[in-house]
């Protein structure tokens, strides 16, 4: 089944236009690692996954965000950061209006209540891939990570819920033009947090990396 799926991925990859990325040296923040996507994928450790003991409650979110004084939690701060047109912010960080564009499906949304903040690597997938060994503080840091732009992304609720806890061997954004960016950001998140990939996931990442040959991965290892 996996081989059949990968053949489908390979066929789709012929239609992909690799994501245009600025010069790595110009775009990378201090301390960042910069790798070609194929090389970055090769850096992810391959290991079997286990969901034993998983609970979403093991990852405290949303917390008080980057600026506890602003009265906004992580979700609201990401919405504010990713808005194409800024929403109105009322008491208690209640947001209204604004405009967001979901890069997974290209949809524009004007109601913040219809936007989900997606964990690029879902919490359950993170647990399977190494987070089960972390303490509660590190899991909270992961679940609220705004220090890396790829970790949390504002997308349509429909696309986020279609994705659920699936990795790129099982789900990709419905918009083909998003695939190179998505694989780059998935890989960056796995490397930032030292998470592994199972064999099917690694195989899928490699197929997409071949198609996205000009894509570069920027990541900074998490503290």
Secondary structure, DSSP 8 states (H G I E B T S, - for coil): -HHHHHHHHHHHHTT--------HHHH--TT-EEEEHHHHHHHS-B-----TT--GGGS--S-S-S-GGG---HHHHHHHHH-SB--EEEGGGEEES-BEEETTTTEEE--GGGEEEEESS-HHHHHHTTGGGS-HHHHHHHHT--SSTTTEEEEEHHHHHHHTT--TTT---SSGGGHHHHHHHHHHHHHHTT--B-HHHHHHHHHHHHH-TT-EEEE----
